[in-house]
Amino acid sequence: MEPYLLPATDKTPEVRFLPADGLLELNGCSIHENADRFFRPLLEKVEVYARQPARTTLVRLTLTYFNSSSAKYVLDLLKILDETHASGAGKVSLEWCYEEGDLDMQEAGQDYKGLLDMPVRLVEN
């Protein structure tokens, strides 16, 4: 499976999905006008990946801000990988990274942690 790379824009995060390395990273701000158009291709690639994942997969999310429609798609993305983890097909973990003192993003990470079975590590930068 080929890597999926998208550069960041003012309204969309950078995406680095490296299936061979078991790495998925989103970095930046996520305030899309059409979140489906942005996230749908990534969700489809992750669904294919989840059928034959790497032995270990690291999801690293470093979002400075995201809107409610992005939050839904991020959860959809994490649920696909959470099911992979729960099934035993591969070990998946999440690193939720946020800036020091950003209580909103820290709380968002804690909220996602409460919804997932995979290990979630909150990382304050």
N, C-alpha and C positions, 0 to 999 in steps of 0.2 A: 504494500500500500504506500502510495506517494505522500510526502509531507504536504501539509496544507498551511500556507503562510499568507497572512494578510497584514499589510502595514496599518498602523494606527492612523486615524484621522481625528479631527476635532470632536466628532460624535461617535466614533467607533473604536474599540480597543484593538491593539495588535493581537493577532492570533498566531500562535506557533503550535502546530499539531504535528508531532514527529512520531508516527506510529511505531517505527522500527525501534525507537528509543523509549517508547512508553511514556511520552511526555506531551501534555497539553497545557499551554499557557495562554492566558488572556491578561493583557496589561493595558491599563488606561481607563478612559472614560467611555461609558456605554449609554448614550442617550439618543438612540436611533429614532428616526422618523418612521421607519418601517423595520421593526425588529425582526419580523419573520424573514424578510429578504436577506438580512445579515446572518441570522442564526440557522435558518433551514439547511443551507449547504453543510455547515459544520455539524449539525445534528445528524444528518444523513451519513456523513463520513464516520462519526463516532459510533453510530449504530452498526455500520459494517465492521469497524474495528472491534467492537464489543463481541462479535461472534468468534474472533480469534485474536484475543488481546495478547500483549506482551505478558511475560510472567509477572512483572510489576508495572504499574502505571502511576505516574505522579501527575496530579492536576494542580497547577499553581495559578491561583487567581489573585492578581494585584490590580484591583479596580479602585480608581480614585472616587468614582461616583457612578451610579447606575439608576435608571428610572424603573418604574414598576413593570413595564413590558419586558425590559431586559431581565429583571429579577425572575420572571416566569420562565424565560428561556434558559437562564443559567440553571434554575432548578431542574428543568427538563433534561438538560445536558448532564447534570450531576446524577439524576435518577437513573439514567441509562448506565452510567459507570458504577453506580451503587449496586444495581442488579448484577452486574458482572462480578463485583466483589462478593456479594452475598451468595452467588452461585458457585463460587470457588474456581471459576474459570481463570481468574487472575487476581492478584492483590492490587487493590486500588486505594490510594490515599489522596487527601486534599490538603494543600497548604493554602490557607486564606491569609494573604498578606495585606497589611494596612499600615498607613503612616502613623507614627507615634502621636498619640493624643486624638486620633480620629475615632471618636466614640461611636459615630453612626456606622462606620465600616466594621468596627470591632463587633458591634451588636449584630450586624448583618451576618458576619461570619459565625457568631454564636447561634443565630437562628438557623442557618443552614446545617450547622453541626447537629442541632437537635432533630433535624429531619432525615439525617443520613445514618446508615449503619457503618459505612467505611470510616477509617480513622481520619479525623480532621484535626489539623494543627493550626492554631492561630499564631501568626508571625507578625510581631510589631516591628516595623522598620524605623 
